[in-house]
């Protein structure tokens, strides 16, 4: 049987690199990834020779069309994005352009080439935004009340996916991933940022002070390795046109996550609030309901959050 051709946008990124590893481990896939010349490829360095890296940009519709036309993928995982919420306050138009126009260009390339791949698009729990206490846990039917330019960009991408399904019968599956973390998480994200600070303090490279933002927010975290397993199951088993929450179904306070990290270390630290880490508006609690996705795919998170945080801390210990 011929290998399935897979195209991953954002293959060199956090989730993209873990997904590429998962597909290689399972076998039966020929893996292509969009990778701009300026992209860092550290995350995929060890597996680079097993991948086909394509020099194409989501904002360059011509390069995208020629790449899609040449590969003719069976599956597309659309993971490339400007994905850091605070950056979207600083550069709203860049965030909107990459996440919305980039997605539209990808869908158009597939439509114009005339192929029929299954496309998973990585939408976000941030789309739900302001969630009222009586709306927890968050179901897919919950109103979308986005609270950041990033969240607005993801709502638009999500609904574009739905529109292309309705208008052109494109097999687009919308996964609304809640927070995910683990080794290789960008250091701007809170779990990784705290883990890196702990590792630096252990090495004597930072004073024994951890700078923090809002520690009272509660987030539903899944290990990235469980999340990408979910993405693969989505293209294999989910219904095109539908949206699915991918989440653990339980929340952890950011304060408790920090305490957990510190429990893996012998360092004694002071916790200091840093005004630059506060968002103009923050979502106090995000807990998802994953029943729709679990019923369809049989997926469940397998890696305990404690293990995720320990692996993340060890990742930074090796790098600082």
C-alpha positions as CSV (number, residue, x, y, z in Angstrom):
1,X,0.0,0.0,0.0
2,X,1.3,3.5,-0.9
3,X,2.2,5.8,2.0
4,X,-0.3,8.6,2.7
5,X,1.1,12.0,1.8
6,X,0.9,14.4,4.6
7,X,1.4,18.2,4.5
8,X,2.1,20.0,7.8
9,X,2.1,23.8,7.9
10,X,4.3,25.0,10.8
11,X,6.2,21.7,10.8
12,X,9.2,23.3,12.6
13,X,7.1,24.7,15.4
14,X,6.0,23.2,18.7
15,X,3.0,21.1,17.8
16,X,4.2,20.5,14.2
17,X,7.5,18.9,15.2
18,X,5.8,16.6,17.7
19,X,3.2,15.6,15.0
20,X,6.0,14.9,12.5
21,X,7.7,12.6,15.1
22,X,4.4,10.8,15.8
23,X,3.8,10.1,12.1
24,X,7.3,8.8,11.6
25,X,6.9,6.6,14.7
26,X,3.6,5.1,13.3
27,X,5.0,4.7,9.8
28,X,3.0,4.7,6.5
29,X,3.3,8.5,5.9
30,X,5.4,10.5,3.5
31,X,5.8,13.8,5.4
32,X,6.0,17.2,3.8
33,X,6.3,20.4,5.8
34,X,6.1,24.1,5.0
35,X,9.2,25.8,6.2
36,X,10.3,29.4,5.4
37,X,14.0,30.0,5.0
38,X,14.1,32.2,8.1
39,X,12.3,29.5,10.2
40,X,14.3,27.9,13.0
41,X,14.5,24.2,12.5
42,X,16.0,23.1,15.9
43,X,12.9,21.1,16.8
44,X,13.1,18.9,13.7
45,X,16.9,18.7,13.4
46,X,17.1,15.1,14.5
47,X,14.4,14.0,11.9
48,X,15.1,16.5,9.1
49,X,16.5,13.8,6.7
50,X,13.2,11.9,6.9
51,X,11.1,14.9,6.0
52,X,10.5,16.8,2.8
53,X,10.8,20.5,3.7
54,X,9.1,22.9,1.3
55,X,10.1,26.5,1.0
56,X,6.6,28.1,0.8
57,X,4.9,30.8,2.8
58,X,1.2,31.0,3.7
59,X,1.1,34.6,2.8
60,X,2.5,33.9,-0.7
61,X,-0.4,32.3,-2.5
62,X,1.7,31.4,-5.6
63,X,4.3,29.4,-3.7
64,X,1.5,27.8,-1.8
65,X,-0.4,26.8,-4.9
66,X,2.7,25.3,-6.7
67,X,3.6,23.4,-3.5
68,X,0.2,21.9,-3.0
69,X,-0.2,21.1,-6.7
70,X,3.1,19.2,-6.7
71,X,2.6,17.2,-3.5
72,X,-1.2,16.6,-3.8
73,X,-1.4,15.6,-0.1
74,X,-4.0,13.2,1.3
75,X,-4.0,14.9,4.7
76,X,-3.2,18.5,5.6
77,X,-2.5,19.6,9.2
78,X,-2.8,23.4,9.4
79,X,-0.8,24.3,12.5
80,X,1.2,27.4,11.4
81,X,0.0,30.5,13.1
82,X,1.0,33.6,15.1
83,X,-0.1,31.8,18.3
84,X,1.1,33.9,21.2
85,X,-1.8,35.9,22.7
86,X,0.2,38.8,24.1
87,X,1.9,39.4,20.8
88,X,-1.5,39.8,19.2
89,X,-2.1,42.9,21.4
90,X,1.2,44.4,20.1
91,X,0.8,43.3,16.5
92,X,-2.9,42.8,15.9
93,X,-2.7,43.2,12.1
94,X,0.2,40.7,11.7
95,X,-1.7,38.2,13.8
96,X,-4.9,38.7,11.7
97,X,-3.0,38.5,8.4
98,X,-1.1,35.3,9.2
99,X,-3.9,33.5,10.8
100,X,-6.8,34.5,8.5
101,X,-5.3,35.4,5.1
102,X,-2.8,32.5,5.5
103,X,-5.7,30.1,6.1
104,X,-7.7,31.5,3.2
105,X,-4.7,31.1,0.9
106,X,-4.3,27.5,1.9
107,X,-7.9,26.6,1.3
108,X,-7.8,28.4,-2.0
109,X,-4.7,26.5,-3.1
110,X,-6.5,23.2,-2.3
111,X,-9.6,24.3,-4.2
112,X,-7.8,25.6,-7.2
113,X,-5.6,22.5,-7.5
114,X,-8.8,20.4,-7.4
115,X,-7.7,17.8,-4.8
116,X,-9.8,16.4,-1.9
117,X,-7.6,16.0,1.1
118,X,-8.8,15.8,4.7
119,X,-7.7,19.1,6.4
120,X,-7.4,19.5,10.1
121,X,-7.2,23.1,11.2
122,X,-5.8,23.9,14.7
123,X,-8.4,26.3,16.1
124,X,-8.3,27.5,19.7
125,X,-10.2,27.5,23.0
126,X,-9.3,31.2,23.1
127,X,-12.3,31.6,20.7
128,X,-14.7,31.0,23.6
129,X,-13.2,34.0,25.4
130,X,-15.5,35.4,28.1
131,X,-17.1,32.3,29.6
132,X,-19.8,32.7,32.3
133,X,-19.6,30.5,35.4
134,X,-22.7,28.6,34.4
135,X,-21.1,27.7,31.0
136,X,-18.3,25.5,32.5
137,X,-17.2,23.0,31.2
138,X,-17.2,24.6,27.8
139,X,-19.0,22.7,25.1
140,X,-18.6,23.3,21.3
141,X,-22.1,25.0,21.3
142,X,-20.9,27.7,23.7
143,X,-21.1,31.3,22.3
144,X,-17.8,32.6,21.0
145,X,-16.8,35.9,22.9
146,X,-13.2,36.4,21.8
147,X,-11.1,38.6,24.2
148,X,-7.9,39.2,22.2
149,X,-6.9,39.9,18.6
150,X,-5.5,36.3,18.5
151,X,-8.8,34.9,19.5
152,X,-10.6,37.0,16.9
153,X,-8.2,35.7,14.2
154,X,-8.9,32.1,15.3
155,X,-12.7,32.6,15.2
156,X,-12.3,33.9,11.6
157,X,-10.1,30.9,10.6
158,X,-12.6,28.5,12.3
159,X,-15.5,29.9,10.4
160,X,-13.6,30.2,7.1
161,X,-13.0,26.4,7.5
162,X,-16.8,25.9,8.0
163,X,-17.6,28.2,5.0
164,X,-15.2,26.3,2.7
165,X,-16.8,23.0,3.9
166,X,-20.3,24.4,3.1
167,X,-19.4,26.2,-0.2
168,X,-17.0,23.7,-1.7
169,X,-17.6,20.4,0.2
170,X,-14.0,20.6,1.4
171,X,-13.2,18.0,4.1
172,X,-12.2,20.5,6.8
173,X,-12.2,19.4,10.5
174,X,-12.0,22.1,13.1
175,X,-10.2,21.1,16.3
176,X,-10.5,23.6,19.1
177,X,-7.4,22.8,21.1
178,X,-7.3,24.0,24.7
179,X,-3.9,24.9,26.2
180,X,-1.2,22.4,25.5
181,X,2.4,22.3,26.7
182,X,5.4,20.1,27.0
183,X,9.0,19.9,25.8
184,X,9.9,22.5,23.1
185,X,7.1,24.9,24.2
186,X,8.1,28.4,23.2
187,X,9.6,30.3,26.2
188,X,7.0,33.1,25.9
189,X,4.3,30.7,27.0
190,X,3.6,30.6,30.8
191,X,4.5,27.0,31.5
192,X,7.7,27.1,29.5
193,X,8.6,30.6,30.8
194,X,8.4,29.5,34.4
195,X,10.2,26.2,33.7
196,X,13.1,28.2,32.0
197,X,13.3,30.6,35.0
198,X,13.5,27.7,37.4
199,X,16.3,26.1,35.3
200,X,18.2,29.4,35.1
201,X,17.9,29.9,38.9
202,X,19.2,26.4,39.5
203,X,22.3,27.2,37.3
204,X,22.9,30.6,39.1
205,X,22.1,32.4,35.9
206,X,19.1,34.3,37.3
207,X,18.5,35.8,40.7
208,X,16.1,33.6,42.8
209,X,13.1,35.6,41.8
210,X,10.3,34.3,39.4
211,X,8.5,37.1,37.6
212,X,4.8,36.3,37.1
213,X,1.6,37.7,35.6
214,X,-1.9,36.7,36.7
215,X,-1.5,33.5,38.8
216,X,-5.3,33.1,39.4
217,X,-6.3,32.2,35.9
218,X,-7.2,28.5,35.5
219,X,-6.3,26.6,32.3
220,X,-7.1,23.2,30.9
221,X,-3.7,21.8,29.9
222,X,-3.0,18.8,27.7
223,X,0.4,17.3,26.9
224,X,1.4,18.3,23.3
225,X,2.1,14.6,22.6
226,X,-1.5,13.7,23.5
227,X,-2.7,16.7,21.5
228,X,-1.0,15.7,18.2
229,X,-2.4,12.1,18.7
230,X,-5.7,13.8,18.8
231,X,-5.0,15.7,15.5
232,X,-4.2,12.4,13.8
233,X,-7.4,10.8,15.1
234,X,-9.3,13.8,13.9
235,X,-8.4,13.3,10.2
236,X,-9.0,9.6,10.5
237,X,-12.3,9.6,12.3
238,X,-14.0,13.0,12.6
239,X,-16.8,14.5,10.5
240,X,-15.8,17.3,8.1
241,X,-17.5,20.6,8.9
242,X,-17.7,19.8,12.6
243,X,-15.8,21.4,15.5
244,X,-14.3,19.4,18.3
245,X,-12.8,20.4,21.6
246,X,-9.5,18.7,22.3
247,X,-8.8,19.1,26.0
248,X,-8.2,17.2,29.3
249,X,-11.5,18.3,30.9
250,X,-9.8,19.6,34.1
251,X,-8.3,22.9,35.0
252,X,-5.1,23.8,36.9
253,X,-4.5,27.2,38.4
254,X,-1.4,28.9,37.1
255,X,-0.3,29.3,40.7
256,X,-0.6,25.5,41.3
257,X,1.3,24.9,38.1
258,X,4.2,27.1,39.3
259,X,4.1,25.3,42.7
260,X,4.3,21.9,40.9
261,X,7.4,23.1,38.9
262,X,9.1,24.3,42.1
263,X,8.4,21.0,43.8
264,X,10.7,19.4,41.2
265,X,13.6,21.7,42.3
266,X,15.5,22.4,45.4
267,X,15.7,26.2,44.8
268,X,14.0,28.7,47.1
269,X,12.5,31.6,45.2
270,X,10.6,34.8,45.6
271,X,7.6,35.3,43.4
272,X,7.3,38.8,42.0
273,X,4.4,40.3,40.0
274,X,5.5,41.8,36.7
275,X,3.1,44.4,35.2
276,X,4.4,43.7,31.7
277,X,3.0,40.1,32.0
278,X,-0.6,41.2,32.6
279,X,-3.0,41.2,29.6
280,X,-5.4,44.1,28.9
281,X,-8.2,41.5,29.3
282,X,-7.8,38.0,30.5
283,X,-10.0,34.9,30.5
284,X,-10.3,33.8,34.1
285,X,-11.2,30.1,33.5
286,X,-11.0,27.7,30.6
287,X,-12.2,24.1,31.1
288,X,-13.4,22.2,28.1
289,X,-15.7,19.3,27.7
290,X,-14.2,16.7,25.3
291,X,-17.1,14.3,25.1
292,X,-17.9,15.0,21.4
293,X,-14.3,14.3,20.4
294,X,-13.9,11.3,22.7
295,X,-17.1,9.7,21.5
296,X,-16.0,10.1,17.9
297,X,-12.4,9.0,18.2
298,X,-11.8,7.1,21.5
299,X,-9.0,9.6,22.3
300,X,-8.1,10.3,25.9
301,X,-5.1,12.1,27.4
302,X,-2.5,9.6,28.6
303,X,0.3,11.7,30.0
304,X,-0.3,13.2,33.5
305,X,0.2,16.9,33.9
306,X,2.9,16.3,36.5
307,X,4.9,14.3,33.9
308,X,4.4,17.0,31.3
309,X,5.8,19.7,33.7
310,X,8.7,17.5,34.8
311,X,9.6,16.8,31.1
312,X,9.4,20.5,30.3
313,X,11.6,21.5,33.2
314,X,14.2,18.8,32.1
315,X,14.0,20.2,28.6
316,X,15.1,23.6,29.9
317,X,17.7,22.2,32.2
318,X,19.4,20.7,29.1
319,X,19.4,24.1,27.4
320,X,20.4,26.7,30.0
